[in-house]
Amino acid sequence: PRPSVAMEGDLPSLSPEQAAQLAARSGSVVVLGLPESKEFGIDMRTYAIGPRFQGLKLVPPGIHLITTGEMETTGTFVRVDAGDVVVLVWEASTETLRVGSAAEHERCAAAVVAGEMDAALGPYPLNSCDEWSALSRHLDAAALRRARVPFGAVIAPGSIELEGEGEAQPLAPYFDDAPRTAQYVQLDPRQRDGGPALQGAALTAFHLDRSEWLETLLRESYGGSHAGILGELELAFLLFLRLSSLRALEQWKQLVHLFCSCDEALQLRAPLFVEFLQVLCAQLRLAPADFFVDELSQENFLRSALKAFSLRSRDLTLVRAGAPFSAAVGTLSSVF
């Protein structure tokens, strides 16, 4: 990547010994054939590229989001382990990155190990590691598979019109290398295919307290784990923030609304709500400056819902979760 103020600020000073130790526990992402006209991004950073650019080194182990774009940005999640070399190749016919073939991987891995590509690999923005970790610590392979965007899949932003009814749909035709939109769990029981229609007292209870519905979703759609629903919360936010996906923004708002509409679950699942608040605080710190005042956010519940949740949850900070809950609520309150 070309030098920039953001990039310089993202690189800590390292001694030769520290650099060698870091390299031993890091991986590389090799990108072949990406045109100079395209922007390249990893996690929370985006760069213009030069003619020698062929990827990044010193990439921390874990899940990372690679983005490319000019007019529209697409993304690909990859997993990097210590010593790994992930190879992505620009496909001119689709204008997307595909996972390299076995032969391409073997050739590039050998070149990286031999140091032959070192000059063409820029350093990962190391000072942004904590920021990315806070936004993706619940995101895992299961969450990506559930959304039908597994490692290596090309993710397109999609549109509200395309995905406005029921579950999000992939772009057709649904080939492995074709861009696809993320599919999310349907959070409204009134729109779920084959779901029971809510009537009378059940419908009233749903509007007053969605704790029972949260339990149903955790059990039937998220594998019974807190990580499942929190992983989707993180995925939706990241695809909104990095790909400008409006459908992802809608799913994120619906998940936040679900959490903010629970009373009984606040006490029964206090650890889940502590984690939710921690994720939410990390996200709101990086939300656009006009997130609560622009046209998109002005028309929805977000600000009032979060304020109401903050006020309601203060009474429960010492019930089960104690100090962590109290600290998270305090941080949330400071956002407004």
N, C-alpha and C positions, 0 to 999 in steps of 0.2 A: 504493500500500500504506500501511496505517496505520503511523505511526512506531513503531519498536521498538528495543530495545537492539541486536539483531543488525543491523538495517538501518543504524542510526547508525554502528556500527562498520565497516560495509562501504563507507562513503562517504568518500573522501579529501578534503582541503581543496583546492579548485581556484581559481585566479585566473580572472577573466573571460576572459583570453587563453587560458589552459589549457583552460577549458571549451569555448571556441569551436573550438580545435584538435581537441579530443576529439570534439566533435559532428561535425566534418567527416569524420572517419575512422570514425564509428560508424553504426549503423542504429537502427531503431525496431521494436518489436513492438506492434502495436495489437490490443487484445482488446475486442471489442464484445459487450455484453449479458451478461457474466458476472455471475450473481447474487451478492449480498453474502454469502450463506451458504456459498459455495464458497471454498476456499483456492486461491491462485494461487502457482505456483512457477516459477522459472527456474533451471536448472542445479542448484546445491547449496543454494538458498535457497527458503523457502516463507513466504508472507505471508497474513494476513487482509486483505481489501480493503474499501474504503469505497465510498460511492455514486458518487463521481466517477471511480473508477478505470477507465482505458481502455488500460492497457498500460504499456510501459517505453520509455525513450529511453536514449541513450548505450550501446547494446548493442554489444559488441565484435564485429568480423567473425569468422565461423566458425560451427560447428555448436553449437546450443543445444537443451536439452531443456525444453519447457514442460509443466508438470504442473498439473492441477486435480483437485479431489476434495472429498469430504465424508466418506462412509463408505469408498469405494474410490477410489484415485487412478489416473487414467489419464494418459498422457503423449503428447507429439507432438514429434518432432524437426523443427527448422527450420534453414535456413541463412540467415545474415544477412551481407550484404556492405556495404561502406562506402556510405552514402547510401540503403540499402535501407529499405523499409517493408514488413514482413511483417504481413499482416492475418489474424487468427483470429476466428471468430464463434461464439458460444455457440449450440448447437442444442438447444433444450429437449426435443425428442422423443427424442433419444438421450443427453442430458445429457453431451455432449462438445463439444469445440471442433473446428470444421471450418475449412479454408482458405477465406478470403474469395473471392468471385467477382471477376471482372475489374472489374465496376462498383464493387464495394465497395473494392477495392484502389485504383482510380483516385481515388475520392472521398477516402479516408483519406490517401493519399499527398499529394494536393494540400493537405489540411488540415494535415498535419504540416509540409510545406515552408513553408506560410504562417504557421506558429506558432499556429494556431488550437486545436491539441490539447495544447499544451505544459503547461498546468496540470493536465491529466488524465493525463499520462504521468509515472510515477515513474522515478527513475534506476536503472539497472542497478547491482547490488552490486559496484562496481568492485574493491573490495579482495579479492573472491573469485576474480578472474580467474586468478591463478596456480594456485589450487587446482583450478579446473575444467579448465584447460589440461593439468595433470598427469594428470588422470583421463580425458581424451578426445583426446589428441594423435594417436592412431592411428585414431580413429573417423572414417570417411569415408562417402561415398555408397555405395560398393561394399559395405561391411560392412552398412549398413542394408538395401540391396537383397537381399543374401544372406539376411538374417534376415526378409525380407518385411515390413519396417517402414520403407519409404522416407519421405522428407521429407513431412510432412503427414498421414501415417497415424496413426490413434488407436490407442495401444498399451494393452492391458489386462494386468494382472498374470498372469492365467491361474492354473492350479493344478497341483500334482503329479499329481493324479488324471487331469486332462484330458490331460496331456502326458507321462505316465510311460512310454509305449511308443514307442520309435523317435523320429523327428523330431517336434518340437512341431507342433501343428495349430492353424490359425486358428479363431477362433470362427465358427460358422456362423449365418446365411449370410455369405459372404465379400464383402460390398459395400464400396465404396471408403470410405464414411463409418462403417462398423460397426467397433467395437473389435476388434482382433486381437491375438493373442499372438505374440511373436517366435519364429521358427523357427531352431534352431541346428543346426550340423553335428553329426552323430552321431559321437561320439568312441570308441565301443566297437565294434570290428570284428565282435564276436559278435552285434551287434544291427542292423548295417547291412543294409538291404534289398538282396538280391542279392549281398552280400559273401561272400567265401570263408570257410568255417568253419575256424577255427584248431584244429589237432590236433597232438598229439605234441610234437615239438621246437619247432615254430613257436609253439605255445601257451606252452610253457615260456619261450622267448625273449621273448615278448610280456610276460610277467610280470616277467622279470628286467631287461629294458632295452627301453624303448619308443621308442628312437631311430629304428628303421626305420619304425615306425608313424607317428611324427611326420613323417618325410620323405614318406610316402605322403599324409598329410593336407595337408601344405603344397602338394604337387604337384596333388592331385586335387580338394581342397575349398577351398583358400584362394588359388588363383591363383598359386601359387609364390612369394608374397611374405610377408615377416615381418609387414607391416602387416595382412594379412588375419586371421591368427590372433590378433594382439595387439588388433586392433580388436574382435574378438568377445569377447575377455577383458574389454575395457573396457565394451562394451555390456552384457554379462551382469552385471557388477558394478554399473553405473549403474541398470539396471532392478531389481535387487535392492534397492539402497540407496534409490532414489527412489520405486519403485512397490511395494516389499515383495513382489516376485515370487519365489516359492520355486523355480519352475522355472529362473529366471535364476540363482539361488544354486546350484542343482545343476549347471548348466552351468559356472559359474565354478569350482566345486570340481573338476569333472572336468578342466577345462583346467589348473588348478594341479597336479593329480595327474599329468597327462600330462607336464608340464615337469619335475616333481620325480622322475619315474620314468625319466629319460633319463641314460645315462652317456656313450656314444660321441658323442652330439650336443652334449654340453657342450663338447667340443673342436672338433668339426667346424663347429658353428654358434655359436661363442662370442658374436658380436655380437647374435644373437637372444636369447641368455640374459641378456646385459647389459640389453637393453631389457625383457625379461620381468621381471627383478629390479627395475628402475626403476619399471615400472608397478605391480608388486606392492607395493613399499614405499609408493608414493603411496596405493594403495588401503587398505593396512592401517593407515595413519595416520588414515584416516577411518572405519574399521570401527567398529561399535558397541562400547562399552566391554566388554560381556559377550560379544563375538563368539566367544571361545575357551572360554567356560565355560557358555554357555546350552545349552538342550536341543538346539537344532539342530546346533550345532557340536560338542558333546560326543561325539556318536555317530559322527562321521566322522574321517577320517584327518588333517585339516588341520594340527593343531599338530605331530604327530609327523612328517608328511611334510615340512613346511617346515623343521623342525629337522634332519632327515636330509639334506635338500637343502643346507642351509647348511653342515653339516659336510663333506659330500662335495665340494662345490664349492670349498671353501677350498684344496684341493690343486691346483686348476686355475686359480687366479686369475692366475697369471703365464704360463700356457701360451700363450694367444693374445690375450686381451682386456686383460691387464695391469691397470693402475690402475683403470679404470672398473669392471671386474668386481669387483676387491677392495673398492672403495668400496661397491658395491651389496650385496655379501655382508655387509659390516660393518653396513650400515644394516638389512638384514633381520635379522641376529642381534640387533640392539638392540631389535627389536620384542618379543622374547620375554623 
